[in-house]
Amino acid sequence: MSSLNLEKQREYILERLPTNIPIKVAGLFINDEGYWKRRCNESLDKVIDTHKHKGSWKTAFFELFLTETIENYIPLKSHEGLFWEIVDTCAPYVDSLDINQLLPPIKKINTVSAEDKIERTAQLPEDDASDSDSEKDAAEYAIQHLKFQPLLTKLQKLTSLSVCYNVKNCGMNFEWQLFQFTGPDCLSLSVGIKEHKGLSTLRLTKELDLSHNFIEDRGARAIGKLLNERSRIRKLILKNNGIRAAGCHAISYPLFKNACELEYLDLRLNRIQDDGAINLGKALSKTTTLKVLDISGNDIGVQGTNVIAQALASNQVLTRLDLSNNKIGLEGGQKLQRALLENKTLEFCDLRMSGCGQEAEYHISNVVKSNYNFKFLKVRAEERGQPYAIPTELRRFGEQLAYPVSIPTNPGQIN
């Protein structure tokens, strides 16, 4: 009877415990699920599914409380001591975090007038000026969010992380800068993930789009490190990020080593030039995953095109390639034309505004169309359970491509 009375007294006390007990004290001394369910319902304004929190109301409270704290943290304004005290208090109970918002600093970003920028650029050599502009502008305009490296160091029991660099309910205060994922952000997150030994699930996405940001070479190196750690990212879009040859090399290396699952890479409107294209060409000669590559508008010349052409002769994976708006020239066009005669998989190749010459562009177009037709007919035959054989018309067409002639009067007809 005494034990029964003690249990009833315990339940009576727990039902009447206030839900505003300091979380540091409550976490250490209260394990009753009924109390934590009551505290969740009173303190957190949301519907809670405990299945997402190991079936525990206590775990749910600490994970959601820490998530809310992180999502409302404002760099350079929020009380640093209080923030890290909350992190330390919640850390022993946090297994999973699903962060849907990261706020930037409220501090106004410094801007540079057009006159100052022109004057500063005029005092530097051309190459140094472009490098200086990209680096200084990034420093002046970049928005840095919460640094994940020290945060993840404290959350040693964390096994699952989902992050979205986003601002919810910005309303009339909308600015593109609120949604930037900058180079320092990328570096801090990737280093934190690399150093965390217990993290088994990283729900970033299989598609990572960082277009029109200040990633540059430093951020590209961080992404390269992430890809090199057997990342599950399949689609990577980095257009217009000021990436040069060094950053391109960092991204190409995991492809060269077949250390990632990347299938789609968009690097258009950067400045990788010949050195970057050479690294990509080497990667194309080894990769077994990359199917789509867009390097349009990258100031690539003949030297880089030649290496890519050599890789295409042996590559059996790539299906789409965009080389438009580069400086390929007639020599580069001829190299591509000869190399693609050995390629059986490329189904699309954009060479507009590249100076490769009308004849080379025409014959390359025919080669990729031929590859597409071969693949289409093969798939149809396999669907019907029939043995695949190249039709006579297409075989003759392929033989003609091996010995290209001048452009016919009507490009729609092939004799």
C-alpha positions in Angstrom: 0.0 0.0 0.0 2.8 2.4 0.8 4.4 2.0 -2.7 1.0 2.6 -4.3 0.4 5.7 -2.2 3.9 7.0 -3.2 3.1 6.4 -6.9 -0.2 8.3 -6.5 1.5 11.1 -4.7 4.2 11.2 -7.4 1.6 11.5 -10.2 -0.3 14.1 -8.2 2.9 16.3 -7.9 3.9 15.8 -11.5 0.4 16.8 -12.8 0.7 20.0 -10.8 4.3 20.9 -11.6 4.5 24.2 -13.4 5.7 24.1 -17.0 8.0 27.1 -16.5 10.6 25.3 -14.5 14.1 26.2 -16.0 14.8 23.7 -18.7 18.2 23.0 -17.3 16.7 21.8 -14.0 13.7 20.1 -15.6 15.9 18.2 -18.1 18.1 16.8 -15.3 15.4 15.8 -12.8 12.1 15.2 -14.7 11.7 12.2 -17.0 7.9 11.8 -16.8 6.5 11.8 -20.3 3.2 13.2 -19.1 4.9 16.3 -17.8 6.8 16.9 -21.1 3.7 16.3 -23.1 2.0 19.0 -21.1 5.0 21.3 -21.4 5.1 20.8 -25.2 1.4 21.6 -25.6 1.7 24.7 -23.5 5.0 26.1 -24.6 5.3 25.1 -28.3 2.7 26.5 -30.7 2.6 23.6 -33.1 1.3 20.1 -33.7 3.9 17.6 -32.6 4.5 14.1 -34.0 6.6 12.2 -31.5 7.4 9.6 -34.0 9.9 12.1 -35.5 11.5 12.5 -32.0 12.2 8.9 -31.1 8.7 8.6 -29.6 9.6 10.8 -26.7 7.9 14.0 -25.5 11.0 15.0 -23.7 13.1 14.6 -26.8 10.5 16.4 -28.8 10.5 19.4 -26.5 14.3 19.8 -26.5 14.7 19.3 -30.2 11.9 21.7 -31.1 13.0 24.2 -28.5 16.5 24.3 -29.8 15.3 24.4 -33.4 13.1 27.4 -32.6 16.1 29.1 -30.9 18.3 28.5 -33.9 15.7 29.7 -36.3 15.2 33.0 -34.4 18.9 33.6 -33.8 20.1 36.9 -35.3 23.9 37.2 -35.8 25.4 40.3 -34.2 22.2 41.0 -32.3 21.0 38.0 -30.3 22.6 37.4 -26.9 25.5 35.1 -27.6 26.0 33.9 -24.0 22.3 33.0 -23.7 22.2 31.3 -27.1 25.2 29.0 -26.3 23.8 28.3 -22.8 20.6 27.0 -24.4 22.6 24.9 -26.9 24.6 23.3 -24.0 21.4 22.6 -22.0 19.6 21.0 -25.0 22.6 19.1 -26.4 22.3 15.9 -24.2 18.7 15.3 -25.4 18.9 16.3 -29.1 19.1 13.5 -31.7 17.6 15.3 -34.8 17.3 18.8 -36.0 15.0 20.1 -38.8 15.9 23.8 -39.4 13.7 25.6 -41.9 15.0 29.2 -41.4 18.3 30.9 -40.8 18.2 34.7 -40.2 20.9 37.0 -41.5 22.3 39.9 -39.5 20.1 43.0 -39.3 23.3 45.2 -39.5 23.1 47.1 -42.8 25.5 45.8 -45.4 28.2 48.2 -46.6 27.9 49.1 -50.2 30.5 50.6 -52.6 29.6 53.4 -55.0 30.1 53.0 -58.7 32.6 55.8 -58.7 34.7 54.3 -55.9 34.7 50.9 -57.6 35.9 52.4 -60.9 38.6 54.4 -59.2 39.8 51.3 -57.3 39.8 49.2 -60.4 41.7 51.7 -62.4 44.6 51.5 -59.9 45.1 47.8 -60.4 46.3 45.6 -63.3 43.4 44.0 -65.2 43.8 40.5 -63.7 44.4 41.8 -60.2 41.4 44.2 -60.5 39.0 41.4 -61.4 40.3 39.2 -58.5 40.2 42.1 -56.1 36.7 43.1 -57.1 35.3 39.6 -56.7 36.9 39.1 -53.3 36.2 42.5 -51.8 32.7 42.6 -53.2 32.0 39.3 -51.6 33.4 40.5 -48.3 31.3 43.7 -48.5 28.0 42.2 -49.6 28.1 38.7 -48.1 25.6 37.8 -45.4 26.9 35.4 -42.9 24.4 33.3 -40.9 24.9 31.2 -37.8 28.2 29.3 -37.9 27.4 25.6 -37.9 30.9 24.4 -37.1 30.9 25.4 -33.3 27.2 24.4 -33.1 27.7 20.9 -34.4 30.8 20.5 -32.1 28.5 20.9 -29.1 25.7 18.6 -30.4 27.6 15.3 -30.0 24.5 13.1 -29.9 23.1 14.6 -33.1 22.6 11.9 -35.8 20.2 13.6 -38.2 20.4 17.2 -39.6 18.2 19.0 -42.1 19.0 22.6 -43.0 17.4 25.3 -45.2 19.0 28.7 -45.7 15.8 30.5 -45.9 13.8 33.4 -44.3 10.1 32.7 -43.6 7.4 35.4 -43.6 9.7 38.2 -44.8 6.7 39.9 -46.3 7.4 43.4 -47.7 11.0 43.3 -46.5 11.9 40.7 -49.2 15.5 41.0 -50.5 17.4 38.4 -52.5 20.2 38.8 -50.0 18.0 37.2 -47.3 18.3 33.9 -49.2 22.0 33.8 -49.9 24.1 30.8 -49.1 27.5 32.4 -49.0 31.0 31.0 -49.2 31.7 31.3 -45.4 28.3 29.6 -44.8 29.2 26.7 -47.0 32.7 26.4 -45.5 31.4 26.4 -41.9 28.7 23.9 -42.6 30.9 21.5 -44.5 33.7 21.6 -41.9 31.2 21.1 -39.1 29.7 18.0 -40.9 33.2 16.6 -41.6 34.3 16.9 -38.0 31.1 15.5 -36.5 31.6 11.7 -36.0 28.0 10.8 -35.1 26.1 12.4 -37.9 24.6 9.6 -40.1 21.8 11.5 -41.9 22.2 14.8 -43.7 19.0 15.9 -45.3 20.2 18.8 -47.4 18.8 17.5 -50.6 19.8 15.5 -53.7 19.6 18.8 -55.6 21.7 21.8 -54.5 21.1 25.1 -56.2 23.4 27.9 -55.1 22.9 30.1 -58.2 23.8 33.8 -58.1 25.7 33.8 -54.8 29.1 34.8 -53.6 30.4 31.2 -53.5 33.6 31.9 -55.5 36.7 29.5 -55.3 36.6 29.2 -51.5 33.0 28.1 -51.4 33.6 25.8 -54.4 36.5 24.1 -52.5 34.1 23.5 -49.6 31.5 22.0 -51.9 34.3 19.8 -53.5 35.2 18.5 -50.0 31.5 17.7 -49.4 31.3 15.8 -52.7 34.5 14.0 -52.0 32.9 12.5 -48.8 30.6 10.2 -50.8 27.9 12.9 -51.0 24.4 11.8 -52.2 23.9 15.1 -54.1 22.9 14.2 -57.7 22.2 17.7 -59.1 24.5 20.7 -58.5 23.8 24.2 -59.9 26.4 26.8 -59.3 25.8 29.3 -62.1 27.0 32.8 -61.8 29.1 32.4 -58.7 32.5 33.9 -59.7 34.1 30.4 -59.7 37.5 30.2 -61.4 39.9 27.4 -62.3 40.8 26.6 -58.7 37.2 26.2 -57.6 36.5 24.2 -60.8 39.4 21.9 -59.9 38.0 21.3 -56.4 34.6 20.3 -57.9 36.1 18.2 -60.7 38.3 16.1 -58.4 35.5 14.0 -56.8 34.2 13.3 -60.4 37.8 12.3 -61.5 38.0 9.9 -58.5 34.4 8.6 -58.8 33.9 9.6 -55.2 30.4 11.1 -55.7 27.1 10.4 -57.3 26.8 13.7 -59.2 24.8 13.4 -62.4 24.1 17.0 -63.3 26.6 19.9 -63.0 25.7 23.5 -64.0 28.7 25.9 -64.0 27.5 28.4 -66.6 28.3 32.1 -66.3 31.4 31.6 -64.2 35.0 32.1 -65.4 36.8 28.7 -65.3 38.6 29.4 -68.6 41.0 26.9 -70.1 42.6 25.7 -66.9 39.2 24.8 -65.4 38.0 23.2 -68.6 41.2 21.0 -68.6 40.3 19.7 -65.1 36.7 19.0 -66.2 38.0 17.2 -69.3 40.2 14.9 -67.1 37.1 14.3 -64.9 35.0 13.4 -68.0 37.6 10.8 -68.9 37.1 9.0 -65.6 33.6 9.7 -64.3 30.9 7.0 -64.5 28.0 9.2 -63.2 27.9 12.6 -64.8 25.2 12.8 -67.5 24.7 16.6 -67.9 27.3 19.3 -68.0 26.7 23.0 -68.6 29.8 25.2 -68.9 28.5 27.9 -71.2 29.7 31.4 -70.8 33.0 30.5 -69.1 35.6 32.0 -71.4 36.9 28.6 -72.5 39.3 28.6 -75.4 40.9 26.1 -77.8 43.2 24.5 -75.2 40.4 23.6 -72.8 38.1 22.5 -75.6 40.8 20.1 -76.9 41.0 18.3 -73.6 37.2 18.0 -73.3 37.1 16.7 -76.9 39.7 14.0 -76.0 37.6 12.9 -73.0 34.4 12.8 -75.1 36.0 10.3 -77.5 36.0 7.7 -74.6 33.2 8.9 -72.4 30.2 6.6 -72.3 28.1 8.4 -69.8 27.5 12.1 -70.7 24.3 12.7 -72.6 24.1 16.6 -72.7 26.8 19.2 -73.0 26.5 22.9 -73.3 29.6 24.8 -74.6 27.8 27.8 -75.9 29.2 31.4 -75.5 32.8 30.3 -75.2 35.9 30.9 -77.5 36.1 27.5 -79.0 37.1 28.7 -82.5 37.4 26.7 -85.7 40.2 24.5 -84.4 38.2 23.6 -81.3 35.2 22.8 -83.4 37.2 20.5 -85.6 38.6 18.7 -82.5 35.1 18.2 -81.2 33.8 17.0 -84.5 36.5 14.3 -84.8 36.2 13.2 -81.2 32.4 12.8 -81.3 32.7 10.3 -84.1 33.8 7.9 -81.4 31.1 8.9 -79.0 27.9 6.9 -78.8 26.1 8.5 -75.8 26.0 12.3 -76.3 22.5 13.3 -77.4 22.7 17.1 -77.1 25.6 19.5 -77.7 25.0 23.3 -77.7 27.7 25.2 -79.6 26.0 28.5 -80.2 28.1 31.7 -80.1 31.3 29.7 -79.8 32.9 30.5 -83.2 33.4 26.8 -83.9 32.2 27.2 -87.5 29.0 26.3 -89.3 30.3 23.1 -90.8 31.6 21.6 -87.5 28.4 22.7 -85.7 26.3 21.0 -88.5 28.1 17.7 -88.4 28.2 17.6 -84.6 24.5 18.2 -84.5 24.0 15.2 -86.9 26.2 13.0 -84.7 24.2 13.7 -81.5 20.9 13.2 -83.3 22.2 9.9 -84.6 23.1 8.9 -81.0 19.6 9.9 -79.8 18.0 7.9 -82.6 20.1 4.8 -81.8 19.1 5.0 -78.2 15.5 5.5 -78.9 15.3 2.5 -81.2 17.2 0.3 -78.8 14.8 1.1 -75.9 11.8 0.4 -78.1 13.3 -2.9 -79.2 14.0 -3.9 -75.5 10.5 -2.9 -74.5 9.1 -5.3 -77.1 11.5 -8.0 -76.1 13.1 -8.1 -79.5 16.9 -8.3 -80.3 18.3 -4.9 -81.1 19.7 -4.3 -84.6 20.7 -1.0 -86.2 18.3 -0.3 -89.1 20.0 -0.1 -92.5 19.1 3.6 -92.9 20.7 4.6 -89.7 23.8 2.4 -90.4 24.3 4.3 -93.6 23.8 7.6 -91.8 26.5 6.6 -89.3 28.9 5.7 -92.1 28.3 9.0 -93.8 29.1 10.8 -90.5 32.5 9.0 -90.4 33.4 10.7 -93.7 31.7 14.1 -93.5 31.0 16.1 -96.6 30.2 19.8 -97.1 26.9 21.1 -95.9 24.1 20.2 -98.3 21.9 22.9 -99.8 19.0 21.8 -97.6 20.3 20.8 -94.2 17.0 18.9 -93.6 18.0 16.3 -96.2 21.0 14.0 -95.9 22.0 12.2 -99.1 
